[in-house]
Amino acid sequence: MKKFEDPILVVVDHVGDLENGYVLTPPSEQLLTAARKLTDGQIYAVALNPSPQLDRLAAYGADYVFVPDLGGRSPRVAGVVADAATACINELPEAAALLTVSNYRGREVASHLATLMDAGSAVDVTRLSVREGKLVAGKSVLAGAWETIFAVRRGTPVIALRPSAFEAEPVEVPAEAKRIDVEVNFREASTAVRVVSSDAREGEGPSLTEASVVVCGGRGTNGDFSLVNQLADALGGAVGATRVAADEGWVDRAIQIGQTGETIAPSLYIGLGVSGAVHHTCGIQGAGTVVAVCDDPDAPIFEMCDFGVVGDMNQIVPQALEDLR
Ligand SMILES: Cc1cc2nc3c(=O)[nH]c(=O)nc-3n(C[C@H](O)[C@H](O)[C@H](O)COP(=O)(O)OP(=O)(O)OC[C@H]3O[C@@H](n4cnc5c(N)ncnc54)[C@H](O)[C@@H]3O)c2cc1C
């Protein structure tokens, strides 16, 4: 693959605060890695806090870090981020692409940016390459029934990449990432929305959309998620659920995976008591290895999983836990 020569702009996320320090998120490390695979040019990160983790950004290949002045505005507001990224991209003569994380905010940011830049955009992308000088993206559509490959032909492509679709790889010899402070002109519409309050969700471990391992419980748990939680804990993963589990009130709706829930792309997905209905499996199309434990040998999950165990999860999971411990 002949790479681009032009730079790529990557909108990165951090967690933390000014007092305790900001830490680059794993999906941002994956974005920087993806950008390096697409261009021999320079990688410009756009950081949305006043004190970004420059050494870590450099470790994953950022040559420059734009620090737009948000003037106290929240980076949770997509319009604010889009205005900030537009100000940064205006600092560059040319850019081959602009990448964001495909989460709720990232997808909204991508659509704002594409409109502002009069460019083509694609979200929920899981594959990227350069073909004949064009950025070619891939993703599954229509509830996972089709895998599509397409080129973004208008303007600077704005791409939202699914978390975990790329593995983060640090550069061999990181250079220093240079900080560039940027002034931003905010549109009136962007400042019309402001964050009034936010509460951190309780619970430890990685978030569902960012975890590299997800253990998902379905109706087969019969409402008891203790084995699902234990397996997720043992593997350092996150817990997910089918819609049935959420509808029954066994788990919070926020961890529902599928067409009307979250789309995830972990390296490893383990379904426990999940039948594999298409409304669910469309949310795991980007998963690396899919493992299923289900007592129905005719369940559709066995048609798409890499490893399947036909049996009662209440017998199989404790054995797996014993081995892991
Ligand atoms: C418009 C629309 C949108 C939808 N969106 C979503 C969505 O976003 N996400 C989603 O998940 N669903 C969604 N659904 C629902 C979806 O179609 C399925 O009904 C749902 O995914 C099934 O969940 P399940 O696999 O937990 O339950 P089931 O289909 O009932 O499967 C449970 C499986 O567990 C097995 N089992 C039972 N006991 C055990 C045991 N002890 N050990 C091992 N296996 C056991 C059973 O044999 C069965 O195969 C949507 C449906 C519609 C119509």
The ligand as an SDF file (V2000), in Angstrom:
LIG
                    3D

 53 58  0  0  0  0  0  0  0  0999 V2000
  -35.9030   -3.6180   16.2430 C   0  0  0  0  0  0  0  0  0  0  0  0
  -35.1950   -4.5120   17.2020 C   0  0  0  0  0  0  0  0  0  0  0  0
  -34.0140   -4.0920   17.7750 C   0  0  0  0  0  0  0  0  0  0  0  0
  -33.3130   -4.9360   18.6360 C   0  0  0  0  0  0  0  0  0  0  0  0
  -32.1380   -4.4930   19.1880 N   0  0  0  0  0  0  0  0  0  0  0  0
  -31.4250   -5.3420   19.9610 C   0  0  0  0  0  0  0  0  0  0  0  0
  -30.1710   -4.9520   20.4820 C   0  0  0  0  0  0  0  0  0  0  0  0
  -29.7050   -3.8330   20.3120 O   0  0  0  0  0  0  0  0  0  0  0  0
  -29.4790   -5.8620   21.2080 N   0  0  0  0  0  0  0  0  0  0  0  0
  -29.9300   -7.1220   21.4580 C   0  0  0  0  0  0  0  0  0  0  0  0
  -29.2460   -7.9050   22.1250 O   0  0  0  0  0  0  0  0  0  0  0  0
  -31.1370   -7.4890   20.9900 N   0  0  0  0  0  0  0  0  0  0  0  0
  -31.8950   -6.6380   20.2670 C   0  0  0  0  0  0  0  0  0  0  0  0
  -33.1090   -7.0300   19.8190 N   0  0  0  0  0  0  0  0  0  0  0  0
  -33.6540   -8.3210   20.3050 C   0  0  0  0  0  0  0  0  0  0  0  0
  -33.0840   -9.5060   19.5490 C   0  0  0  0  0  0  0  0  0  0  0  0
  -33.8330   -9.7190   18.3800 O   0  0  0  0  0  0  0  0  0  0  0  0
  -33.1230  -10.7790   20.4290 C   0  0  0  0  0  0  0  0  0  0  0  0
  -34.4100  -10.9650   20.9070 O   0  0  0  0  0  0  0  0  0  0  0  0
  -32.1620  -10.7140   21.6310 C   0  0  0  0  0  0  0  0  0  0  0  0
  -30.8760  -10.3320   21.2170 O   0  0  0  0  0  0  0  0  0  0  0  0
  -32.0720  -12.1020   22.2670 C   0  0  0  0  0  0  0  0  0  0  0  0
  -31.3440  -12.0080   23.4500 O   0  0  0  0  0  0  0  0  0  0  0  0
  -30.7370  -13.3130   24.1270 P   0  0  0  0  0  0  0  0  0  0  0  0
  -29.7600  -13.9290   23.1890 O   0  0  0  0  0  0  0  0  0  0  0  0
  -30.2800  -12.9040   25.4750 O   0  0  0  0  0  0  0  0  0  0  0  0
  -32.0180  -14.2240   24.3410 O   0  0  0  0  0  0  0  0  0  0  0  0
  -32.4950  -15.5310   23.5940 P   0  0  0  0  0  0  0  0  0  0  0  0
  -32.6350  -15.3030   22.1320 O   0  0  0  0  0  0  0  0  0  0  0  0
  -33.6910  -16.0040   24.3330 O   0  0  0  0  0  0  0  0  0  0  0  0
  -31.2730  -16.5290   23.7900 O   0  0  0  0  0  0  0  0  0  0  0  0
  -30.8820  -17.0410   25.0150 C   0  0  0  0  0  0  0  0  0  0  0  0
  -30.0650  -18.2840   24.7170 C   0  0  0  0  0  0  0  0  0  0  0  0
  -29.4980  -18.7550   25.9180 O   0  0  0  0  0  0  0  0  0  0  0  0
  -29.6260  -20.1870   25.9060 C   0  0  0  0  0  0  0  0  0  0  0  0
  -29.5790  -20.6130   27.3150 N   0  0  0  0  0  0  0  0  0  0  0  0
  -30.5830  -20.6840   28.2230 C   0  0  0  0  0  0  0  0  0  0  0  0
  -30.0980  -21.1230   29.3990 N   0  0  0  0  0  0  0  0  0  0  0  0
  -28.7680  -21.3300   29.2330 C   0  0  0  0  0  0  0  0  0  0  0  0
  -27.7240  -21.7810   30.0970 C   0  0  0  0  0  0  0  0  0  0  0  0
  -27.9480  -22.0650   31.3900 N   0  0  0  0  0  0  0  0  0  0  0  0
  -26.4740  -21.8970   29.5840 N   0  0  0  0  0  0  0  0  0  0  0  0
  -26.2180  -21.6080   28.2910 C   0  0  0  0  0  0  0  0  0  0  0  0
  -27.1790  -21.1820   27.4320 N   0  0  0  0  0  0  0  0  0  0  0  0
  -28.4370  -21.0260   27.9060 C   0  0  0  0  0  0  0  0  0  0  0  0
  -30.9270  -20.4630   25.2030 C   0  0  0  0  0  0  0  0  0  0  0  0
  -30.9840  -21.7940   24.6910 O   0  0  0  0  0  0  0  0  0  0  0  0
  -30.8880  -19.4170   24.1100 C   0  0  0  0  0  0  0  0  0  0  0  0
  -30.2400  -19.9120   22.9630 O   0  0  0  0  0  0  0  0  0  0  0  0
  -33.8320   -6.2070   18.9570 C   0  0  0  0  0  0  0  0  0  0  0  0
  -35.0310   -6.6300   18.3660 C   0  0  0  0  0  0  0  0  0  0  0  0
  -35.6970   -5.7950   17.5110 C   0  0  0  0  0  0  0  0  0  0  0  0
  -36.9780   -6.2760   16.8840 C   0  0  0  0  0  0  0  0  0  0  0  0
  1  2  1  0
  2  3  1  0
  2 52  2  0
  3  4  2  0
  4  5  1  0
  4 50  1  0
  5  6  2  0
  6  7  1  0
  6 13  1  0
  7  8  2  0
  7  9  1  0
  9 10  1  0
 10 11  2  0
 10 12  1  0
 12 13  2  0
 13 14  1  0
 14 15  1  0
 14 50  1  0
 15 16  1  0
 16 17  1  0
 16 18  1  0
 18 19  1  0
 18 20  1  0
 20 21  1  0
 20 22  1  0
 22 23  1  0
 23 24  1  0
 24 25  2  0
 24 26  1  0
 24 27  1  0
 27 28  1  0
 28 29  2  0
 28 30  1  0
 28 31  1  0
 31 32  1  0
 32 33  1  0
 33 34  1  0
 33 48  1  0
 34 35  1  0
 35 36  1  0
 35 46  1  0
 36 37  1  0
 36 45  1  0
 37 38  2  0
 38 39  1  0
 39 40  1  0
 39 45  2  0
 40 41  1  0
 40 42  2  0
 42 43  1  0
 43 44  2  0
 44 45  1  0
 46 47  1  0
 46 48  1  0
 48 49  1  0
 50 51  2  0
 51 52  1  0
 52 53  1  0
M  END
$$$$
